[in-house]
């Protein structure tokens, strides 16, 4: 009789442990879905059971994404700290005008990862402060940023890229600019090579093969202590479902700090007090 009681106690203890483990796993799976649901509510104005979204059938006016360009110094196969494979980052299908979502990002919404951002003079993240007029005229839309994201004529379509050279005021981001993106949703086109910059006047070349597109939220920006003295910060991000955010309005980072040269200011440490970001519609 005593042995029977011990057996049943062990049985129910194991059953309880299994049930708790299953619930925990469900929570992990649902976390990415919750992020996607909240973003979808913001886009279409719906309201779910948790009270997210406007609930009035109107999109959240604050729901928008910052338009960014990222090069191989941040996302590429073999790069630290993620050591992505070729297929993880679409390196096996890279081409001019590639706009497929990077495989790793497509398969892991909700996951938090860290990205490095290059070094002073060889930055990895870039923003525009104004959309070139030629992009607006290129089609198929009236919005030049959308035309670029859809690889319109001269912007990647059929391997054409004649509208992507000598782009004025394309701004490389160093520590202060990266820090100002904290909390922002990002939609980025990822390049399979370096984005080259001239500083006098400030302009860049956006020609070259693309790995595709990604979407994520910037969680925090921290100083790198494991790189060279010119290493720019690490950025912790949460991967977002691209299909959930691609319809968001696009914003330009209009007050991104402009570097004086390839070496000045060095700006490798996030500031204690982060300046407020100023955003303007990408049109």
ChimeraX attribute file (.defattr): number of C-alpha atoms within 10 A of each C-alpha:
attribute: neighborCount
match mode: 1-to-1
recipient: residues
	/A:1	6
	/A:2	6
	/A:3	8
	/A:4	9
	/A:5	10
	/A:6	10
	/A:7	12
	/A:8	11
	/A:9	12
	/A:10	12
	/A:11	11
	/A:12	11
	/A:13	12
	/A:14	11
	/A:15	11
	/A:16	12
	/A:17	10
	/A:18	12
	/A:19	11
	/A:20	11
	/A:21	11
	/A:22	11
	/A:23	11
	/A:24	12
	/A:25	10
	/A:26	11
	/A:27	13
	/A:28	12
	/A:29	13
	/A:30	13
	/A:31	14
	/A:32	18
	/A:33	16
	/A:34	14
	/A:35	17
	/A:36	20
	/A:37	19
	/A:38	18
	/A:39	23
	/A:40	23
	/A:41	23
	/A:42	25
	/A:43	25
	/A:44	19
	/A:45	20
	/A:46	20
	/A:47	18
	/A:48	14
	/A:49	6
	/A:50	8
	/A:51	11
	/A:52	16
	/A:53	24
	/A:54	18
	/A:55	16
	/A:56	11
	/A:57	13
	/A:58	14
	/A:59	18
	/A:60	19
	/A:61	12
	/A:62	10
	/A:63	21
	/A:64	23
	/A:65	25
	/A:66	24
	/A:67	24
	/A:68	20
	/A:69	21
	/A:70	26
	/A:71	26
	/A:72	21
	/A:73	22
	/A:74	24
	/A:75	25
	/A:76	23
	/A:77	18
	/A:78	12
	/A:79	15
	/A:80	14
	/A:81	13
	/A:82	15
	/A:83	12
	/A:84	17
	/A:85	15
	/A:86	15
	/A:87	13
	/A:88	17
	/A:89	26
	/A:90	24
	/A:91	21
	/A:92	11
	/A:93	14
	/A:94	20
	/A:95	18
	/A:96	21
	/A:97	28
	/A:98	24
	/A:99	20
	/A:100	17
	/A:101	21
	/A:102	23
	/A:103	18
	/A:104	16
	/A:105	21
	/A:106	19
	/A:107	14
	/A:108	14
	/A:109	21
	/A:110	23
	/A:111	15
	/A:112	15
	/A:113	13
	/A:114	18
	/A:115	19
	/A:116	24
	/A:117	26
	/A:118	22
	/A:119	24
	/A:120	24
	/A:121	20
	/A:122	21
	/A:123	26
	/A:124	27
	/A:125	24
	/A:126	24
	/A:127	21
	/A:128	25
	/A:129	20
	/A:130	19
	/A:131	20
	/A:132	16
	/A:133	11
	/A:134	13
	/A:135	24
	/A:136	18
	/A:137	14
	/A:138	19
	/A:139	19
	/A:140	16
	/A:141	15
	/A:142	13
	/A:143	18
	/A:144	24
	/A:145	23
	/A:146	21
	/A:147	22
	/A:148	26
	/A:149	20
	/A:150	18
	/A:151	23
	/A:152	21
	/A:153	21
	/A:154	20
	/A:155	26
	/A:156	26
	/A:157	16
	/A:158	12
	/A:159	16
	/A:160	16
	/A:161	20
	/A:162	13
	/A:163	19
	/A:164	19
	/A:165	13
	/A:166	17
	/A:167	18
	/A:168	18
	/A:169	20
	/A:170	26
	/A:171	25
	/A:172	29
	/A:173	26
	/A:174	31
	/A:175	25
	/A:176	22
	/A:177	25
	/A:178	25
	/A:179	26
	/A:180	25
	/A:181	23
	/A:182	18
	/A:183	12
	/A:184	17
	/A:185	26
	/A:186	25
	/A:187	25
	/A:188	22
	/A:189	24
	/A:190	28
	/A:191	30
	/A:192	23
	/A:193	18
	/A:194	18
	/A:195	23
	/A:196	18
	/A:197	25
	/A:198	16
	/A:199	15
	/A:200	8
	/A:201	11
	/A:202	18
	/A:203	19
	/A:204	22
	/A:205	17
	/A:206	23
	/A:207	22
	/A:208	18
	/A:209	20
	/A:210	26
	/A:211	30
	/A:212	25
	/A:213	24
	/A:214	27
	/A:215	29
	/A:216	24
	/A:217	21
	/A:218	22
	/A:219	18
	/A:220	18
	/A:221	25
	/A:222	17
	/A:223	16
	/A:224	19
	/A:225	12
	/A:226	7
	/A:227	13
	/A:228	9
	/A:229	12
	/A:230	17
	/A:231	25
	/A:232	32
	/A:233	27
	/A:234	22
	/A:235	23
	/A:236	19
	/A:237	24
	/A:238	22
	/A:239	25
	/A:240	28
	/A:241	24
	/A:242	21
	/A:243	13
	/A:244	18
	/A:245	22
	/A:246	17
	/A:247	15
	/A:248	22
	/A:249	17
	/A:250	23
	/A:251	23
	/A:252	22
	/A:253	24
	/A:254	17
	/A:255	15
	/A:256	25
	/A:257	16
	/A:258	17
	/A:259	19
	/A:260	13
	/A:261	16
	/A:262	16
	/A:263	13
	/A:264	11
	/A:265	13
	/A:266	19
	/A:267	20
	/A:268	19
	/A:269	19
	/A:270	21
	/A:271	16
	/A:272	8
	/A:273	9
	/A:274	14
	/A:275	13
	/A:276	10
	/A:277	15
	/A:278	12
	/A:279	17
	/A:280	14
	/A:281	18
	/A:282	21
	/A:283	17
